[in-house]
Amino acid sequence: MSTSPPPPPSPSPSPSPSPSAHTPPAGKTASTADIKRLLSAAFIGTALEWYDYFLYGTAAALVFNKLFFPSLDPVVGTIASFITFAVGFVARPVGAAVFGHIGDRYGRRTALIMTVVLMGVTTGCIGLLPGYGTIGIWAPALLATLRFLQGISVGGEWSGAMLLTLEHTPREKHGSYSAVPQLGSPVGTLLSSGAFALVGMLPDAAFYSWGWRIPFLFAFVLLFVALYMRLRIEESPVFKAMMAESEKNGPPPAPLLEAFRRTWGRILIGIAAAFLGIGGFFLLTTFIISYGTEQLGVDKSVMLNATLVGALVEIGVLVAGGRIANRVGPWKVCVVGGIVSVLAAFPTFWLVDTKSTPLVVLGVALGIGTISIPYAPIGAVVSGMFPENFRYSAVAMSYNLAGVLSGFVPLAAASLLGLSGGASWSAALLLILIAACTAVGSYLAGPQLARRLGHDPSKQHETSKAIA
């Protein structure tokens, strides 16, 4: 029996493989020093960007329901807080359209500089917001507006950082190189959860009065670090080649329209493949913090520390997953990760339900570790399916439409929890559904990647071994 998935019917014509599908044009290969500087900038910028974004998720679980929705029942207030959390994900396709156009027409580097400035300013301003008791309904309205602007920023961030990384580097190492921007996620989690763990040590009166604001205000400082790093990186050689081509033949059609017209089927595959890395993550961080503290009565410091341990586990999984993807192929790693996450869903919540601190930490670490397997090489999977002239738009839209679904995951989990009488099996089933989507999407991406790139890392590795 063949181990390769049968190619699904293609809903749109598939462009022929291009030698510049990811890697720089001939004679334009980046030096080792350039690659290291690029990877450092991609990692640091993405880490600081995700710090800002994840900070909101932690605050939504611990603070915003009390300060911005105090007149509501605690459960309803938590749901209202998660609705503002979801607003940021609704905005992500808007950011994908805006920054995708900028990235495809004016440069990947230009788009990334704009995203980091927008994110740093909006996050810092959240730390300056007065609460409901001071300005009434304007408090949650302004909170939702700033969250929307955060979502627009993230809508262009991940795809730009991923493309700038992969378009500078050799294709045979895209599995491990695509994991570098992904490391920004656990590091951002460590920074945001660590910041809240520190201010969470304050007495409750001080924490809810001014302590929670400190991590948000620190975003202004981090903005300058990220901006400095982004200004030092070079534009993608693939984009430079695109600009040279457009000078000869005129500007290409609108990139977003071309992406949907020519590759809408691949966009759907990309949404499914990316779902677990985003939706599963917020289920096992934002929702599980709220579940542990509100439903089980576990101390908030225990839940925060559990996510810190989970982030450390994620770093190791991302590094290992990226290296394995170089050998066997990124889409295969994503399929395996989805299947493993299905199997780990119930054990994860069973461990948390014990309320025992070591087992709670183990459960959260298990869940985050398994969903991180497909997250490591997902950038190589999604970006490899699209041609370079509208790649930024297509990748951004695929990833951020998955983000829209993911933004409602904590809300959906909280609602299912209410329907099941507080039983965690409902949240576990939701995690299984998300993981299954990623496994199927990644499986369908396999033939698309083979058709576009004509490249199978596993076969190349076997050939190299035979020659050696």
C-alpha positions in Angstrom: 0.0 0.0 0.0 1.3 3.4 -0.9 2.2 5.7 2.0 1.7 8.9 -0.1 -1.8 10.5 0.0 -3.9 10.4 -3.2 -4.0 13.9 -4.7 -7.3 15.6 -4.2 -9.2 17.2 -7.1 -7.6 20.6 -7.6 -10.3 23.4 -7.6 -8.0 25.7 -9.6 -5.2 25.5 -12.0 -1.9 24.8 -10.3 1.0 26.9 -11.5 4.1 25.0 -12.6 7.0 24.7 -10.1 9.2 27.7 -10.0 12.8 27.6 -9.1 12.3 30.6 -7.0 9.3 29.1 -5.2 11.0 29.8 -1.9 14.7 30.2 -2.3 16.6 33.2 -3.6 17.3 33.5 -7.3 20.6 32.0 -8.6 23.5 34.1 -7.6 21.5 35.7 -4.8 22.0 33.2 -2.0 22.3 34.8 1.4 25.5 34.4 3.3 25.6 32.6 6.7 26.0 35.9 8.5 23.0 37.3 6.6 20.9 34.3 7.5 21.8 34.4 11.2 20.9 38.1 11.3 17.7 37.4 9.5 16.7 34.5 11.8 17.5 36.6 14.9 15.4 39.5 13.6 12.5 37.1 12.7 12.6 35.4 16.1 13.0 38.5 18.3 10.4 40.5 16.4 7.9 37.7 16.4 8.5 36.9 20.1 7.8 40.5 21.0 4.8 40.7 18.8 3.3 37.5 20.3 4.2 38.8 23.8 1.9 41.7 23.2 -0.9 39.5 21.7 -0.8 36.8 24.3 -0.8 39.3 27.1 -4.3 40.1 26.2 -5.4 36.5 26.4 -4.0 36.1 29.9 -5.6 39.4 31.0 -8.9 38.3 29.4 -8.9 35.2 31.7 -7.8 37.0 34.9 -8.6 40.7 34.8 -10.9 42.1 32.1 -14.0 40.3 33.3 -13.7 42.1 36.7 -12.5 45.6 35.6 -14.4 46.1 32.3 -17.5 44.0 32.8 -18.1 44.2 36.6 -21.9 44.5 36.5 -22.2 41.0 34.9 -22.5 37.6 36.5 -18.9 36.2 36.8 -19.5 33.5 34.2 -21.2 35.9 31.8 -18.4 38.4 32.5 -15.8 35.8 31.5 -17.7 35.1 28.3 -17.9 38.8 27.5 -14.2 39.1 28.2 -13.5 36.3 25.7 -15.7 38.0 23.2 -13.3 41.0 23.2 -10.5 38.4 22.9 -12.2 37.0 19.8 -12.5 40.5 18.3 -8.7 40.4 17.7 -9.1 37.3 15.6 -12.0 38.7 13.6 -9.7 41.6 12.6 -6.9 39.3 11.5 -8.2 38.7 7.9 -8.5 42.5 7.6 -4.8 42.7 8.5 -4.0 39.8 6.2 -5.7 41.7 3.3 -4.0 45.0 4.1 -0.5 43.8 4.9 -0.7 41.0 2.3 -1.2 43.7 -0.3 1.7 45.8 1.1 3.9 42.7 1.4 3.3 41.6 -2.2 3.5 45.1 -3.8 5.9 47.1 -1.6 7.9 44.5 0.2 7.9 41.9 3.0 10.3 44.1 5.1 8.0 47.2 4.8 5.0 45.3 6.0 6.8 43.8 9.0 8.0 47.2 10.1 4.4 48.5 10.0 3.0 45.6 11.9 5.4 45.8 14.8 4.8 49.5 15.3 1.0 49.1 15.3 1.1 46.2 17.7 3.5 48.0 20.2 1.4 51.2 20.3 -1.9 49.5 20.7 -0.7 47.1 23.4 0.8 49.9 25.4 -2.4 51.9 25.2 -4.3 49.0 26.7 -2.2 49.5 29.8 -3.4 53.2 30.0 -7.1 52.4 29.7 -9.3 53.4 32.7 -11.8 50.8 33.9 -15.6 50.6 33.8 -15.9 52.4 37.1 -14.2 55.5 35.7 -15.6 55.9 32.2 -18.5 53.4 32.0 -19.3 51.8 28.7 -16.5 53.6 27.0 -14.0 51.3 28.8 -15.0 48.0 27.1 -15.6 49.8 23.9 -12.1 51.2 23.8 -10.7 47.8 24.9 -12.4 46.1 22.0 -11.1 48.8 19.6 -7.5 48.3 20.7 -7.9 44.6 20.5 -9.2 45.0 16.9 -6.1 47.0 16.0 -3.9 44.2 17.6 -5.6 41.7 15.4 -4.9 43.8 12.3 -1.2 43.9 13.2 -1.0 40.1 13.8 -2.8 39.6 10.5 0.3 40.6 8.6 3.0 39.6 11.1 3.3 35.9 11.0 3.2 35.5 7.2 5.7 38.3 6.7 8.2 36.9 9.2 7.8 33.4 7.8 8.2 34.4 4.1 11.2 36.7 4.8 12.8 33.7 6.5 12.0 31.1 3.9 12.7 33.3 0.9 16.3 33.9 2.1 17.2 30.3 3.0 17.8 27.0 1.1 14.7 24.9 0.6 16.2 21.7 2.0 16.4 23.4 5.5 12.9 24.9 5.4 11.6 22.5 8.0 14.0 23.8 10.7 14.1 27.4 9.5 10.3 27.6 9.5 10.4 26.7 13.2 12.5 29.7 14.0 9.7 32.3 13.8 7.5 29.8 15.5 9.8 30.0 18.6 8.4 33.5 19.0 5.1 31.9 20.2 6.5 30.1 23.3 8.9 32.9 24.1 6.0 35.3 23.9 4.1 33.1 26.2 7.0 32.9 28.6 7.3 36.7 28.6 3.6 37.4 29.0 2.8 34.7 31.5 6.0 35.5 33.4 5.1 39.1 33.5 1.6 38.3 34.9 3.1 35.8 37.3 5.3 38.5 38.7 2.6 41.1 39.1 0.2 38.4 40.3 2.3 38.2 43.5 1.0 41.6 44.5 -2.0 41.8 46.8 -5.3 41.5 44.9 -6.1 45.2 45.6 -2.8 46.4 44.0 -2.9 43.8 41.2 -6.4 44.8 40.0 -5.7 48.5 40.6 -2.4 49.1 38.8 -0.3 45.9 38.8 -1.9 44.3 35.7 -1.1 47.4 33.7 2.7 47.0 34.0 3.1 44.2 31.4 1.1 46.2 28.9 3.0 49.4 29.4 6.3 47.5 29.0 5.2 47.0 25.4 6.4 50.5 24.7 9.9 49.6 25.7 9.8 46.3 23.7 8.6 48.2 20.6 11.9 50.0 20.2 13.8 46.7 20.4 11.7 45.1 17.8 11.8 48.1 15.5 15.6 48.2 15.7 15.8 44.6 14.7 13.3 45.0 11.8 15.1 48.0 10.4 18.4 46.0 10.1 17.1 43.1 7.9 17.3 43.0 4.1 14.4 42.7 1.7 13.6 39.2 0.4 15.5 38.4 -2.8 12.4 36.7 -4.2 10.5 40.0 -3.8 13.4 41.9 -5.4 13.1 39.5 -8.4 9.4 40.1 -8.5 9.9 43.8 -8.7 12.4 43.5 -11.5 9.9 41.4 -13.4 7.1 43.9 -12.9 9.3 46.7 -14.2 9.5 44.7 -17.5 6.0 43.4 -17.8 4.0 45.9 -15.7 2.4 45.4 -12.2 0.7 42.1 -11.6 -3.0 41.8 -10.8 -4.3 42.6 -7.3 -2.6 39.8 -5.2 -5.5 39.0 -2.9 -7.9 38.6 -5.8 -5.5 36.5 -7.6 -5.0 34.3 -4.5 -8.7 33.6 -4.2 -9.3 33.2 -7.9 -6.4 30.8 -8.6 -5.8 29.0 -5.3 -9.0 29.1 -3.2 -8.8 25.3 -2.7 -5.3 25.6 -1.3 -6.3 28.4 1.0 -9.0 26.1 2.5 -6.3 23.4 3.0 -4.0 25.9 4.6 -6.8 27.0 7.0 -7.3 23.4 8.1 -3.6 22.6 8.4 -2.9 25.7 10.6 -6.0 25.4 12.9 -4.4 23.3 15.7 -1.4 25.5 16.1 -3.6 28.5 16.8 -6.9 27.2 18.1 -5.4 24.4 20.1 -2.9 26.7 21.7 -5.5 29.2 22.9 -7.7 26.3 24.2 -4.7 25.1 26.3 -3.6 28.5 27.5 -6.4 31.2 27.6 -9.3 28.8 28.2 -7.5 26.4 30.5 -6.3 29.2 32.8 -10.0 30.4 33.1 -11.2 26.8 33.5 -8.6 26.0 36.2 -9.2 29.1 38.3 -12.9 29.7 37.9 -14.3 26.1 37.5 -11.8 24.0 39.5 -10.6 26.6 42.0 -6.9 26.2 41.3 -4.8 29.2 42.3 -4.1 31.5 39.4 -0.3 31.2 40.0 -0.5 27.5 39.5 -2.2 27.9 36.1 0.1 30.6 35.0 3.2 28.5 36.0 1.7 25.5 34.1 1.6 27.6 30.9 5.2 28.6 31.6 6.3 25.0 31.8 4.2 24.3 28.7 6.0 27.0 26.8 9.4 25.5 27.7 8.3 22.1 26.5 7.0 23.8 23.3 10.5 25.3 22.6 12.0 21.8 22.6 9.3 20.3 20.5 9.6 23.1 17.9 13.3 22.6 17.5 13.0 18.8 17.3 10.0 19.0 15.0 11.7 21.4 12.6 14.8 19.1 12.3 12.7 16.0 11.7 10.7 17.9 9.0 14.0 18.5 7.1 14.3 14.7 6.9 10.8 13.4 6.3 8.9 16.4 5.0 7.0 19.2 6.8 3.5 18.0 5.9 4.2 14.5 7.4 5.2 16.0 10.7 2.0 18.0 10.7 -0.1 14.9 10.1 1.6 13.0 12.9 1.2 16.0 15.2 -2.5 16.2 14.6 -3.0 12.5 15.3 -0.9 12.6 18.5 -2.9 15.6 19.7 -6.2 13.7 19.2 -4.8 10.9 21.4 -3.6 13.3 24.1 -6.8 15.4 24.4 -8.6 13.5 27.1 -5.4 12.7 29.2 -4.6 16.4 29.2 -7.9 17.4 30.8 -8.0 14.4 33.1 -4.7 15.5 34.6 -5.9 19.1 35.0 -9.1 17.9 36.7 -7.1 16.3 39.5 -6.3 19.8 40.9 -3.0 18.4 42.0 -0.3 21.0 41.2 2.2 18.6 39.7 -0.5 16.8 37.6 -2.0 20.1 36.5 1.4 21.3 35.2 2.0 17.9 33.6 -1.4 18.0 31.8 -0.9 21.5 30.4 2.6 20.7 29.3 1.4 17.5 27.6 -1.3 19.3 25.8 0.9 22.2 24.6 3.7 19.8 23.7 1.6 17.7 21.4 -0.1 20.6 19.6 3.4 22.1 19.0 4.4 19.1 16.8 2.5 20.4 13.7 3.1 24.0 14.6 6.9 23.6 14.0 6.9 23.2 10.2 3.4 24.6 9.4 5.0 27.7 7.8 6.8 25.6 5.2 3.6 23.7 4.5 1.3 26.7 4.0 3.8 28.9 2.2 5.0 26.1 -0.1 1.6 25.8 -1.7 1.5 29.3 -3.3 3.4 31.1 -6.1 5.5 34.1 -5.1 3.6 36.9 -6.8 0.7 36.7 -4.4 2.2 34.4 -1.7 2.1 37.0 1.1 -1.6 37.6 0.6 -2.4 33.9 0.2 -0.4 32.7 3.2 -1.7 35.6 5.4 -5.3 34.9 4.5 -4.9 31.1 5.0 -3.3 31.5 8.4 -5.6 34.3 9.6 -8.8 32.7 8.6 -7.7 29.8 10.8 -7.1 32.5 13.4 -10.7 33.8 13.1 -11.9 30.3 14.0 -9.3 30.0 16.7 -10.4 33.3 18.3 -13.7 31.8 19.1 -12.2 28.6 20.6 -12.0 29.8 24.2 -15.6 31.2 23.9 -16.8 27.9 22.4 -15.0 25.9 25.1 -16.5 28.1 27.9 -20.0 27.7 26.3 -19.6 23.9 25.9 -18.4 23.7 29.5 -21.6 25.4 30.6 -23.8 23.0 28.5 -21.9 19.9 30.0 -22.4 21.1 33.5 -18.7 22.0 34.0 -17.4 18.6 32.7 -14.1 18.8 30.9 -15.0 16.1 28.3 -16.7 18.8 26.2 -13.5 20.8 25.9 -11.5 17.7 25.2 -13.8 16.8 22.3 -13.4 20.3 20.9 -9.6 19.8 21.0 -10.0 16.5 19.2 -12.1 18.2 16.5 -9.5 20.9 16.0 -6.6 18.4 15.9 -8.4 16.2 13.3 -8.9 19.2 11.0 -5.1 19.8 11.1 -4.3 16.2 10.4 -6.6 16.1 7.4 -5.5 19.5 6.1 -1.9 18.6 6.3 -2.5 15.3 4.6 -4.2 17.1 1.7 -1.3 19.6 1.5 1.2 16.8 0.7 0.3 16.4 -3.0 0.0 20.2 -3.4 3.6 20.6 -2.2 4.9 17.8 -4.4 3.1 19.3 -7.4 4.4 22.9 -6.8 7.9 22.2 -5.5 8.7 18.8 -6.9 10.6 18.1 -3.7 10.3 15.3 -1.1 12.8 15.8 1.8 12.4 12.2 2.9 13.5 10.9 -0.5 16.3 13.3 -0.7 17.6 12.3 2.7 17.4 8.6 1.8 19.4 9.3 -1.4 22.0 11.2 0.5 22.4 8.3 2.9 22.8 5.9 0.0 25.5 8.0 -1.6 27.3 8.4 1.7 
